[in-house]
Amino acid sequence: MCKTLLSHPSFKFAPVLCTAGVGILLLTYPAVSQVQPSLAQEQLQRTREREDAAQAQKLQNERRQARSQRSNPGQIDMPSDPLSIPEGGPCFLIKKVHADGFERFGKPPQGYDELIGTCATLANIVRSLNAVNAYYEKLGFITTRAYLPKQDISQGTLTITIIPGIIEGYVYADGRQADARLLMAFPSGRGELLNLRDMEQGLETLNGPNSSKADFKLIPGERPGGSFVQIAVKETLPLNGRLSIDNSGFSNTGTAKFAASLGIDNLLNLNDQFSLRISATPFDPRRQRYSESISGRFSLPYKNWLYTLEGGASRYFFELEGINQSFPVKGRSHYANLSVERLLWRDKLSKNYIYGDLKLSRSWSYIDGFEIKSQRRRLSSGSIGLRGETKLGAVQLQWDVGTKFGLKAFGAQVSKQSIIDPQFHLIQGRLDLEAPIPSTPFTYSTTLSGQYSHDILPGTEQMSIGGWSTVRGFHQDNMYGDVGAYWRNNLEWQAIDSEGLQLKLKAGIDAGLIKPSQLRAWSQDYLVGAHFGATATIGGKISLDLQLAHALSRPQRNLPHTVSAFEADKTVGFASLNYTF
């Protein structure tokens, strides 16, 4: 039978079937457990890992975008009330300017001594005082004030007194005293300097859960410069959910995918969030194919820190049809991930973070009940990086640069037959930009993402292009490797924007590149695709996303020592229906 299969010119899976068939007959031989995977099975495994990683990245980006939209960095504007006084009057020669009260800031205010050597009128002195107050306001110290104490400046010495703005405490607007939820949200505590940036950070933390909407007001304190921070919180039911169905699955394991997610806010009453998500392919005969997953996420903020614990498991199954019989192919995997992120600094228009995480993942593959041990993965990895968000007028910019590395810890192990490097290193970067086009109803958005490594990477760490989250115009076929990049472009038009209906039309061109390696190469190392789509939102709860994409350039030749040319349709469609509650 093996000889017949191997000689059949149209059956590219013959080596797999023969290997598995021999394994069934020779159960007593230890070598059976070392079944070697075929190229087709290896490519399927990589494709599924790539799409799962892309979906995880998509969900992470959606969470970041949602949090950025809720936080509105730089939108808290405190009114400025500079002193004013009529021009004219006598002037005094200023020989020396003495400032006191600035010690908590580490240095005197910028420009406090600019009047030295001038003959200053009272109006000049007041303008200098306003400049000092503006300096502190720019730094976020909105309740810090500079004053002129009673003095005689006829001798040429001007004294400026700085009264630092201090937090005397936090209270709820309904009269309740501050609890752990408030104290864990705001970076600054009682007795510390009051800074608007810390107020913004605290409000972002309080507004993180979907069911919470917070605002603040400053109440005069009991001593000069002191203020109480009064917090008003409006809360709704701390539950939210989402149901969705789309055609993002694979033909092998089920095209139509259904997903459901449930979120619970403030389980610990510490601004924490918990979410659970399941996905499956329920419309296909389970005995023939399926793909399903479950994942959970718990996040806990603390002042300038955010701790997140994630975990999940997935599995798939399909029947590989042979000439006289079919062979079941199964795969399963699970992972756990702990991430930590800290705000480094922020101003009115930007925020910058440092982050790191530790991830443990395990995966197994089986053909006809026998494990393909060369595909067994027990990986441990870490990452560290920097990311930022900036608003330049109407332009929004997000960037992320970091490194990932494999670890020997926590039982990390791969098969001796495997060629991957479990102690890999890679660097990666991402840039997202969104900008309205002046004098037009259009908005342009672009994403540039890439990575580099000189190691042979595990499948889950490789760069993959070709799909709805990378280069659109491809789905069943994709390119993958250790080094690569892609560039996505969208031109969007808000066609309808009414209370009950919003309609967005979008179109663009994407491109991607994968560097060839000794392990794999295609007849060309790049992809180009074009897309057009529409997203309709009804009543703020129901959304329908329709996209059509076409491959403009892809590998179409089967050259010696190259991966097979792309064979799927050049035009692909995507449809997604979502309901949120």
C-alpha positions as CSV (number, residue, x, y, z in Angstrom):
1,M,0.0,0.0,0.0
2,C,2.8,2.4,0.9
3,K,4.5,1.8,-2.4
4,T,1.3,2.5,-4.3
5,L,0.7,5.7,-2.3
6,L,4.2,7.0,-2.7
7,S,4.1,6.4,-6.4
8,H,0.8,8.2,-6.9
9,P,1.7,11.6,-8.6
10,S,-1.2,13.5,-7.2
11,F,-1.1,12.5,-3.6
12,K,1.3,14.7,-1.7
13,F,0.3,13.4,1.8
14,A,1.5,9.8,1.0
15,P,4.6,10.0,3.2
16,V,2.4,10.9,6.2
17,L,-0.1,8.1,5.5
18,C,2.6,5.5,5.0
19,T,4.4,6.5,8.1
20,A,1.2,6.4,10.2
21,G,0.1,3.1,8.6
22,V,3.5,1.5,9.4
23,G,3.2,2.8,12.9
24,I,-0.1,1.0,13.4
25,L,1.4,-2.3,12.2
26,L,4.6,-2.0,14.3
27,L,3.3,-0.9,17.7
28,T,5.9,-3.0,19.5
29,Y,8.8,-1.0,18.0
30,P,10.0,2.1,19.9
31,A,10.8,3.8,16.7
32,V,7.1,4.2,16.0
33,S,7.0,7.0,18.6
34,Q,9.5,9.0,16.5
35,V,7.1,9.5,13.5
36,Q,8.5,12.3,11.3
37,P,6.0,14.9,10.2
38,S,5.3,15.6,6.5
39,L,5.7,19.1,5.1
40,A,2.0,19.4,4.8
41,Q,1.4,18.6,8.5
42,E,4.2,20.9,9.5
43,Q,2.7,23.7,7.4
44,L,-0.7,23.2,8.8
45,Q,0.6,23.3,12.3
46,R,2.5,26.5,11.6
47,T,-0.5,28.1,9.9
48,R,-2.7,27.4,12.8
49,E,-0.1,28.8,15.3
50,R,0.3,31.9,13.1
51,E,-3.4,32.6,12.9
52,D,-3.8,32.0,16.7
53,A,-1.0,34.4,17.4
54,A,-2.4,37.0,15.0
55,Q,-5.8,36.7,16.7
56,A,-4.3,37.2,20.1
57,Q,-2.4,40.3,18.8
58,K,-5.7,41.6,17.4
59,L,-7.5,41.2,20.7
60,Q,-4.6,42.9,22.5
61,N,-4.7,45.8,20.1
62,E,-8.5,46.1,20.5
63,R,-8.0,46.3,24.3
64,R,-5.4,49.0,24.0
65,Q,-7.4,51.0,21.6
66,A,-10.5,50.8,23.8
67,R,-8.5,51.8,26.8
68,S,-6.9,54.7,24.9
69,Q,-10.3,55.9,23.7
70,R,-11.7,55.8,27.3
71,S,-8.7,57.5,28.8
72,N,-8.5,60.5,26.4
73,P,-5.0,61.4,27.5
74,G,-4.5,65.2,27.8
75,Q,-8.2,66.0,27.8
76,I,-8.2,67.2,31.4
77,D,-7.8,71.0,31.1
78,M,-7.6,73.1,34.3
79,P,-8.5,76.8,33.9
80,S,-5.6,79.2,34.2
81,D,-6.2,82.4,36.2
82,P,-3.2,84.6,35.7
83,L,-2.9,87.8,37.7
84,S,-3.2,91.1,35.8
85,I,-2.4,94.6,36.8
86,P,-2.3,97.9,34.8
87,E,0.9,98.9,33.1
88,G,3.0,101.9,34.3
89,G,3.9,103.1,37.7
90,P,7.4,103.3,39.4
91,C,10.1,100.8,38.6
92,F,12.7,99.3,40.8
93,L,16.2,98.0,39.8
94,I,16.2,94.3,40.6
95,K,19.7,93.1,41.7
96,K,18.8,89.8,43.2
97,V,15.8,87.4,43.1
98,H,15.3,85.0,46.0
99,A,13.0,82.0,45.7
100,D,11.9,79.8,48.6
101,G,9.5,76.9,49.0
102,F,10.6,75.1,45.9
103,E,12.7,72.5,47.7
104,R,10.2,69.7,47.2
105,F,10.6,70.1,43.5
106,G,14.4,69.7,43.7
107,K,15.3,72.9,41.8
108,P,14.0,76.5,41.6
109,P,11.4,77.3,38.9
110,Q,12.6,78.1,35.4
111,G,12.8,81.8,34.7
112,Y,12.2,83.0,38.3
113,D,15.2,85.3,38.1
114,E,14.6,86.8,34.6
115,L,14.1,90.3,36.1
116,I,17.6,90.6,37.4
117,G,19.3,93.7,35.9
118,T,16.0,95.3,34.9
119,C,14.0,98.2,36.3
120,A,10.8,96.3,36.9
121,T,7.4,97.8,37.5
122,L,4.7,96.0,39.4
123,A,3.2,94.8,36.1
124,N,6.6,93.3,35.2
125,I,6.8,91.5,38.5
126,V,3.3,90.1,38.1
127,R,4.1,88.8,34.6
128,S,7.2,87.1,36.0
129,L,5.1,85.6,38.8
130,N,2.6,84.3,36.2
131,A,5.5,82.8,34.2
132,V,6.5,80.8,37.3
133,N,3.0,79.6,37.8
134,A,2.7,78.6,34.1
135,Y,6.0,76.7,34.5
136,Y,4.5,74.5,37.3
137,E,1.2,74.1,35.5
138,K,3.0,72.8,32.4
139,L,4.7,70.2,34.6
140,G,1.2,69.2,35.9
141,F,1.5,70.9,39.3
142,I,-1.8,72.7,38.9
143,T,-2.3,73.7,42.5
144,T,1.2,74.9,43.1
145,R,1.3,78.7,43.3
146,A,4.0,81.4,43.4
147,Y,3.3,84.5,45.6
148,L,4.9,87.8,46.5
149,P,5.2,88.0,50.3
150,K,5.1,91.4,52.0
151,Q,8.5,93.0,51.3
152,D,10.5,96.1,50.6
153,I,12.2,95.9,47.1
154,S,13.7,99.3,47.2
155,Q,17.1,97.7,48.1
156,G,16.9,95.7,44.8
157,T,16.0,92.2,46.3
158,L,12.9,90.5,45.1
159,T,11.5,87.5,47.1
160,I,9.2,84.9,45.5
161,T,7.5,82.3,47.7
162,I,6.4,78.9,46.2
163,I,3.6,77.2,48.0
164,P,3.5,73.6,46.8
165,G,0.1,72.0,46.0
166,I,-0.3,69.0,48.3
167,I,-2.9,66.2,48.4
168,E,-4.6,66.2,51.8
169,G,-6.7,63.1,50.9
170,Y,-9.2,61.4,48.6
171,V,-12.9,61.2,49.2
172,Y,-15.9,60.0,47.2
173,A,-18.4,62.6,46.1
174,D,-21.2,60.9,48.1
175,G,-19.2,61.4,51.3
176,R,-17.6,57.9,51.6
177,Q,-14.1,57.8,52.8
178,A,-11.4,56.6,50.3
179,D,-11.1,52.8,50.1
180,A,-8.5,50.5,48.6
181,R,-10.0,51.0,45.2
182,L,-9.2,54.7,45.2
183,L,-5.8,54.4,46.9
184,M,-4.6,51.7,44.4
185,A,-5.8,53.8,41.5
186,F,-3.9,57.1,42.1
187,P,0.0,57.1,42.0
188,S,0.2,59.9,44.6
189,G,-0.9,59.6,48.1
190,R,-1.8,61.8,51.0
191,G,0.9,64.4,51.7
192,E,2.5,64.2,48.3
193,L,2.6,66.8,45.5
194,L,-0.6,67.1,43.5
195,N,0.1,66.5,39.8
196,L,-2.5,66.5,37.1
197,R,-0.7,63.6,35.3
198,D,-1.3,61.5,38.4
199,M,-4.9,62.5,38.4
200,E,-5.3,61.4,34.8
201,Q,-3.6,58.1,35.5
202,G,-5.9,57.4,38.4
203,L,-9.0,58.2,36.3
204,E,-7.8,55.9,33.6
205,T,-7.5,53.1,36.1
206,L,-11.0,53.8,37.5
207,N,-12.4,54.0,34.0
208,G,-10.7,50.8,32.9
209,P,-13.7,48.5,33.7
210,N,-16.5,49.0,31.1
211,S,-19.0,49.5,33.9
212,S,-17.3,52.4,35.5
213,K,-17.2,56.1,34.7
214,A,-15.3,58.4,37.0
215,D,-14.5,62.1,37.3
216,F,-12.8,64.3,39.9
217,K,-13.0,67.7,41.5
218,L,-10.5,69.5,43.7
219,I,-11.8,70.8,47.0
220,P,-9.7,73.3,49.0
221,G,-7.9,71.7,51.9
222,E,-7.3,72.8,55.5
223,R,-3.9,74.3,55.0
224,P,-2.2,76.6,52.3
225,G,-1.7,74.7,49.1
226,G,-3.7,71.7,50.3
227,S,-6.5,70.0,48.3
228,F,-8.9,67.1,48.7
229,V,-9.5,65.0,45.6
230,Q,-13.2,64.3,45.3
231,I,-14.1,61.4,43.1
232,A,-17.5,60.9,41.5
233,V,-18.0,57.4,40.2
234,K,-21.0,56.3,38.1
235,E,-21.4,52.5,37.7
236,T,-23.6,50.2,35.8
237,L,-24.0,46.4,35.8
238,P,-20.4,45.0,36.1
239,L,-21.0,42.4,33.4
240,N,-20.4,42.7,29.7
241,G,-20.4,40.1,26.9
242,R,-19.9,39.6,23.2
243,L,-21.2,37.0,20.7
244,S,-19.6,36.8,17.2
245,I,-19.6,34.6,14.2
246,D,-17.2,34.8,11.2
247,N,-15.6,32.8,8.5
248,S,-12.0,33.2,9.7
249,G,-11.5,29.4,10.2
250,F,-9.7,27.0,7.9
251,S,-11.3,24.5,5.5
252,N,-9.5,21.6,7.2
253,T,-10.9,22.4,10.7
254,G,-14.0,24.4,10.0
255,T,-14.5,27.7,8.2
256,A,-17.3,29.2,10.3
257,K,-16.2,30.1,13.8
258,F,-18.4,31.1,16.7
259,A,-17.0,32.9,19.7
260,A,-18.5,34.1,23.0
261,S,-16.9,36.2,25.7
262,L,-17.9,37.3,29.1
263,G,-16.4,40.1,31.2
264,I,-16.8,40.8,34.9
265,D,-15.6,44.1,36.5
266,N,-14.3,44.7,40.0
267,L,-14.5,41.2,41.4
268,L,-12.1,42.3,44.1
269,N,-13.3,46.0,44.0
270,L,-9.8,47.0,43.0
271,N,-10.5,48.2,39.4
272,D,-9.7,44.6,38.3
273,Q,-11.1,43.0,35.2
274,F,-11.8,39.3,34.4
275,S,-12.8,37.9,31.0
276,L,-13.5,34.5,29.6
277,R,-13.6,33.6,25.9
278,I,-14.5,30.5,24.1
279,S,-14.5,29.8,20.3
280,A,-15.6,26.8,18.3
281,T,-16.7,25.6,14.8
282,P,-20.1,24.2,15.7
283,F,-21.5,24.1,12.2
284,D,-19.2,21.3,10.9
285,P,-19.6,17.5,11.6
286,R,-17.5,17.0,14.7
287,R,-16.5,13.5,13.6
288,Q,-14.9,15.1,10.5
289,R,-13.3,18.4,11.8
290,Y,-13.3,20.9,14.6
291,S,-11.3,23.7,16.1
292,E,-12.0,25.1,19.6
293,S,-10.3,27.1,22.2
294,I,-10.9,28.7,25.6
295,S,-9.0,31.5,27.3
296,G,-9.2,33.6,30.4
297,R,-7.6,37.0,31.4
298,F,-7.4,38.8,34.7
299,S,-5.8,42.2,35.1
300,L,-5.1,44.2,38.2
301,P,-3.8,47.8,38.1
302,Y,-1.8,49.3,41.0
303,K,-0.9,53.0,40.7
304,N,1.5,53.2,37.7
305,W,1.6,49.4,37.3
306,L,-0.6,46.9,35.5
307,Y,-0.4,43.2,36.2
308,T,-2.1,40.7,33.8
309,L,-2.4,36.9,34.0
310,E,-3.7,35.1,30.9
311,G,-4.1,31.4,30.1
312,G,-5.8,29.3,27.5
313,A,-6.0,26.0,25.7
314,S,-7.0,24.9,22.2
315,R,-7.4,21.8,20.1
316,Y,-8.2,20.8,16.6
317,F,-9.1,17.7,14.6
318,F,-9.7,16.7,11.0
319,E,-9.7,13.6,8.8
320,L,-6.9,13.3,6.3
321,E,-8.4,11.4,3.4
322,G,-6.3,8.7,1.8
323,I,-6.9,6.4,-1.2
324,N,-8.4,3.5,0.8
325,Q,-8.9,5.0,4.2
326,S,-8.7,8.3,6.2
327,F,-6.3,9.2,8.9
328,P,-7.3,11.4,11.9
329,V,-5.0,14.4,12.6
330,K,-5.2,16.0,16.1
331,G,-3.4,18.8,17.8
332,R,-3.7,20.4,21.2
333,S,-1.9,23.2,23.1
334,H,-2.1,25.4,26.2
335,Y,-0.3,28.4,27.5
336,A,0.0,30.7,30.5
337,N,1.3,34.2,30.4
338,L,2.1,36.7,33.1
339,S,2.8,40.3,32.0
340,V,3.8,43.5,33.9
341,E,3.6,47.0,32.5
342,R,4.6,50.3,34.1
343,L,4.0,53.8,33.1
344,L,7.4,55.6,32.8
345,W,6.2,59.1,32.1
346,R,3.3,61.0,30.6
347,D,2.5,64.6,29.7
348,K,-0.6,66.3,28.2
349,L,-0.2,64.6,24.8
350,S,1.7,61.3,25.3
351,K,2.2,58.3,27.5
352,N,5.2,55.9,27.6
353,Y,5.5,52.5,29.1
354,I,7.9,49.7,29.8
355,Y,6.7,46.1,29.8
356,G,7.8,42.5,30.2
357,D,6.2,39.1,30.3
358,L,6.9,35.4,31.0
359,K,5.1,32.8,28.8
360,L,4.9,29.1,29.1
361,S,3.4,27.1,26.2
362,R,3.0,23.4,25.5
363,S,1.8,21.7,22.3
364,W,1.3,18.2,20.9
365,S,0.4,16.8,17.5
366,Y,-1.0,13.3,16.6
367,I,-1.6,11.3,13.4
368,D,-3.8,8.3,13.6
369,G,-3.4,8.2,17.4
370,F,0.4,8.4,17.3
371,E,2.2,11.5,18.7
372,I,4.6,13.2,16.3
373,K,7.2,13.7,18.9
374,S,9.3,16.0,16.7
375,Q,6.4,18.5,16.9
376,R,6.1,18.3,20.7
377,R,6.9,21.8,22.2
378,R,7.5,22.7,25.8
379,L,8.7,26.3,25.5
380,S,9.4,29.1,28.0
381,S,10.0,32.6,26.8
382,G,10.3,36.1,28.1
383,S,10.0,39.6,26.6
384,I,10.8,43.1,27.5
385,G,10.0,46.3,25.6
386,L,8.9,49.9,25.4
387,R,5.7,51.3,23.9
388,G,4.1,54.7,23.7
389,E,1.0,56.6,22.7
390,T,1.1,60.2,21.3
391,K,-1.5,62.7,20.1
392,L,-0.2,65.4,17.7
393,G,-3.3,67.4,17.0
394,A,-5.7,65.1,15.3
395,V,-3.0,62.5,14.6
396,Q,-2.7,59.5,16.8
397,L,0.5,57.6,17.0
398,Q,1.3,54.3,18.8
399,W,4.7,52.6,18.7
400,D,6.1,49.4,20.3
401,V,9.7,48.0,20.2
402,G,10.9,45.0,22.2
403,T,12.8,41.8,22.3
404,K,11.8,38.2,23.0
405,F,14.0,35.4,24.2
406,G,13.7,31.7,24.9
407,L,14.4,30.4,28.4
408,K,15.7,27.1,29.7
409,A,13.6,27.4,32.8
410,F,10.2,25.9,33.7
411,G,10.7,22.6,32.0
412,A,11.4,24.0,28.5
413,Q,12.2,21.2,26.1
414,V,12.0,20.2,22.4
415,S,12.5,16.9,20.7
416,K,16.1,16.0,19.7
417,Q,14.8,15.7,16.1
418,S,13.6,19.3,16.1
419,I,15.7,21.9,14.4
420,I,14.3,24.9,16.3
421,D,16.3,26.8,18.8
422,P,14.4,26.9,22.1
423,Q,16.8,29.6,23.5
424,F,16.0,31.9,20.6
425,H,16.4,35.7,20.5
426,L,14.4,38.1,18.3
427,I,13.7,41.8,18.1
428,Q,10.4,43.3,16.9
429,G,8.8,46.6,16.3
430,R,5.4,48.1,15.4
431,L,4.1,51.5,14.4
432,D,0.5,52.5,14.1
433,L,-0.7,55.9,12.8
434,E,-4.1,57.3,12.3
435,A,-4.7,60.8,10.8
436,P,-7.6,62.6,9.2
437,I,-6.8,64.0,5.8
438,P,-7.3,67.8,5.9
439,S,-10.3,69.2,4.0
440,T,-11.7,65.7,3.2
441,P,-14.1,63.3,5.0
442,F,-11.4,60.6,4.9
443,T,-9.1,59.2,7.6
444,Y,-5.9,57.4,6.8
445,S,-4.4,54.7,9.0
446,T,-1.3,52.6,8.6
447,T,0.5,49.9,10.5
448,L,4.2,48.9,9.9
449,S,5.3,45.8,11.8
450,G,8.5,43.7,11.6
451,Q,10.9,41.3,13.3
452,Y,14.4,40.0,13.0
453,S,16.2,36.9,14.4
454,H,19.2,34.9,13.4
455,D,17.9,31.8,15.1
456,I,15.5,29.1,13.9
457,L,12.3,30.2,15.7
458,P,9.5,28.1,17.1
459,G,6.3,28.3,14.9
460,T,4.5,30.6,17.4
461,E,7.4,33.2,17.2
462,Q,7.8,33.3,13.5
463,M,6.6,36.3,11.4
464,S,3.6,35.3,9.3
465,I,2.1,37.3,6.4
466,G,-1.0,36.6,4.5
467,G,-4.3,36.9,6.4
468,W,-6.9,39.3,7.7
469,S,-4.6,40.6,10.4
470,T,-1.5,41.0,8.2
471,V,-1.6,41.2,4.4
472,R,-5.2,41.0,3.2
473,G,-5.9,39.1,0.1
474,F,-4.8,35.7,1.5
475,H,-6.2,33.2,3.9
476,Q,-5.5,29.5,3.3
477,D,-2.0,30.4,1.9
478,N,0.6,32.4,3.8
479,M,4.3,32.9,4.1
480,Y,6.3,32.6,7.3
481,G,9.8,32.9,8.6
482,D,12.2,34.2,11.2
483,V,12.7,37.6,9.5
484,G,10.0,39.6,7.9
485,A,7.8,42.7,7.9
486,Y,4.4,43.9,6.6
487,W,2.8,47.2,5.9
488,R,-1.0,47.7,6.1
489,N,-2.9,50.7,4.8
490,N,-6.5,51.9,5.2
491,L,-8.4,54.8,3.8
492,E,-11.7,55.2,5.8
493,W,-14.8,57.2,5.2
494,Q,-17.5,57.7,7.8
495,A,-20.4,57.4,5.3
496,I,-23.2,57.5,8.0
497,D,-22.9,58.8,11.5
498,S,-26.4,58.9,13.1
499,E,-27.6,58.0,16.6
500,G,-28.7,54.6,15.6
501,L,-26.5,53.7,12.7
502,Q,-22.9,54.2,11.8
503,L,-21.4,53.1,8.5
504,K,-17.7,53.1,7.6
505,L,-16.3,52.3,4.2
506,K,-12.6,51.4,3.9
507,A,-10.1,50.4,1.2
508,G,-6.4,50.0,0.9
509,I,-3.3,48.0,-0.2
510,D,-1.1,45.8,2.0
511,A,2.3,44.4,1.4
512,G,4.6,42.0,3.3
513,L,8.1,40.5,3.0
514,I,9.6,37.3,4.4
515,K,13.4,36.7,4.1
516,P,14.2,33.3,2.6
517,S,16.1,30.8,4.7
518,Q,17.9,27.5,4.2
519,L,14.8,25.8,5.5
520,R,12.2,27.3,3.2
521,A,11.8,29.7,0.3
522,W,9.1,30.5,-2.2
523,S,9.4,31.6,-5.9
524,Q,9.1,35.1,-4.6
525,D,9.6,36.5,-1.0
526,Y,6.8,39.1,-0.9
527,L,3.0,39.4,-1.0
528,V,0.8,42.3,-2.1
529,G,-3.0,42.5,-1.6
530,A,-5.8,45.0,-2.0
531,H,-9.0,45.2,0.0
532,F,-12.3,46.9,0.3
533,G,-14.8,46.7,3.1
534,A,-17.7,48.1,5.1
535,T,-18.5,48.1,8.8
536,A,-22.0,48.9,10.0
537,T,-22.9,49.5,13.7
538,I,-26.5,49.4,14.7
539,G,-27.7,50.8,18.0
540,G,-24.2,50.6,19.4
541,K,-24.6,46.8,20.0
542,I,-24.8,45.0,16.7
543,S,-21.9,45.3,14.2
544,L,-21.5,43.7,10.7
545,D,-18.1,43.7,9.1
546,L,-17.8,42.7,5.4
547,Q,-14.5,42.7,3.5
548,L,-13.3,41.6,0.1
549,A,-9.6,41.2,-0.7
550,H,-7.6,40.2,-3.8
551,A,-4.1,38.9,-4.1
552,L,-2.1,41.3,-6.4
553,S,1.2,39.4,-6.2
554,R,2.0,36.0,-4.7
555,P,4.2,32.9,-5.4
556,Q,2.8,31.2,-8.5
557,R,5.7,29.0,-9.7
558,N,6.9,25.7,-8.3
559,L,10.7,26.1,-8.6
560,P,13.3,23.5,-7.4
561,H,13.9,23.6,-3.6
562,T,11.0,26.0,-3.0
563,V,7.7,25.7,-1.1
564,S,4.7,24.9,-3.3
565,A,3.1,27.9,-5.1
566,F,0.0,29.4,-3.6
567,E,-3.1,27.5,-4.9
568,A,-6.0,29.0,-3.1
569,D,-8.4,31.5,-4.8
570,K,-6.9,35.0,-5.4
571,T,-10.0,36.7,-4.2
572,V,-11.2,36.0,-0.6
573,G,-14.0,37.4,1.5
574,F,-14.5,38.0,5.2
575,A,-17.8,38.4,7.1
576,S,-18.2,39.0,10.8
577,L,-21.4,39.6,12.8
578,N,-21.0,40.7,16.4
579,Y,-23.4,41.5,19.3
580,T,-22.2,43.2,22.5
581,F,-24.1,43.5,25.7
